[in-house]
Amino acid sequence: MASPKSANAFRTISEAAEEVGAPQHVLRFWETKFAFVAPVKRAGGRRFYRPADIAVLKAVKRLLHDEGLTIRGVQRLHKDQGLKKLLGAEASVLIDDGDAPPPPPAAPTQGVETPADSARLRAVLADLEQARARLDAVLSQ
């Protein structure tokens, strides 16, 4: 029996569909309707879903099925208020601050980065660089 994947592991479309609670064809359909649903695609078109992708898919399902929004309504919500608003409670997946709750929204600033913003951006960049290195290694095989 295979050991369970880590929380940060990429998921196949079948694993993502099971975790989200929606069929695979629905996940592929949402990809055509929502630009922010963008799994990593390997040669041959095989999709791999990151934890953040799963959170986005769960949010889309919640908005469409539980809250009764239309596809256009979800698109408009994303356009007007951004991905964080769309994610709601699932937004904590995108910001890895350990067990700490997300910080309260700060007053808007123009072009001013706080040290916390810089640290968070450096952490995201490091995660992206690690993911790219793993993908490059897989693709070079």
N, C-alpha and C positions, 0 to 999 in steps of 0.2 A: 504494500500500500504506500502510495506517495505521501510525502510529508506536506502539510499545508503550506501555501505560499506565504511569504512575509507580507505585511501590510503595504509595503512600498513596491512590491513586485508588479510588473506589468501583467495584465490579464488578456487572455484571448477573447474573441467576441462571444464565444459560448459561456465563458466564465463571467464576463461583464453582463451578459443578458440575464444570467441566473442571479447575480448580485443585485442588479437593478430591478429585476422582476418584470422584464419586458422581453418579447421575442427578438431574436437576432435581426430579423428583417425590419423590425421597428427601429432598432438602433441604427441600421443602415439608412433608413428613411429619414430619421431625425438628422443624420449627417448631411443630407441634401437640403434640409430646410433651415438648419441653424449653423451658421459659419463657425460658431464657438464650440461646436461638437466636432472635434478634430483629433481622432486617435492617431497614433504613430502608425504609418503604413510601411511595411517591409516590401522588398521586391516581390512581385506577384500579387500585390494588393492585400496581403494578410494584415489585419488590424491588430494593434496592441494598445490596450487602454491603461493609462496611468491612473493612480489613485485620484488625481484631480479630475480626470475624464469621467470616472465613475461618479464622483460627486456632482458633476455637471449633469450627467444623465439622470441621476436620481432627482435632481432639482427640476429638470424638464418634465420628468414623469409626474412629480408632485404637482407642478403647475398645471399640466394638461389634465391629469386624471383626478386629482384631489381638489384643486382649486378651480377647475373648470375653465381655464384660459384656453383660447384658441391658439393655433400655431402663430397666426399674425400677432396675437396678444403677447405671446412669449417673445417674439421677435422685437416688438415695440418696447417691451419692458427692458430687454437687453440693450436696445439702442438708446433709450432714454435714461436708464439708471445703471447700466453696466452689469458685468458678470457677478460682482459681489452681491448686489441687490437680488439678482436672479437666484443666486445660490442660497441666500438666507442662512439657515443653520448649517448648511453644508460648507459654508465658506471657510470654516476652520481647517478643512482638509488642505486648502491651498496655502495656508500660512502655518508652517511647522514651528510652533513656539513651545513644544513640549506639551505639558498639561495646562499651561496658562491659558486663560480665556483671551479671545482677541481684544486688543485695546479699544477703548471707546473712540468713536470718530473724532478726528481732530478738526480744528477750524481750518478752512481752506487756505492754502498758501500758494503763491505762484512761484514755482521753480525753487523753493526752499526745501532742502532735504534735511531731515533730522538724523542724528546718529542711529536711531532705531531703524529708520528707512534704509540707510546705507547698509546696516548689518543684515537686514532682511533681504535686500537686493543681492548682497554678496552671497548669502546662503542659497538663494534661488539660482544665482549664476553657477555656483559650485554644483548644485544638484543637476542643472542642465548640462554642465560639462561632463559630469559622471555619466549621465544618461547617454550623451552623445558618444562617449568613449565605449560604453557597453554596446550601443547600436553599431558603431563602427567595427567593433570586434566581431559581432554576430554577422554583419554584412560581408566581412572580409573572408569568412569561412567558406 
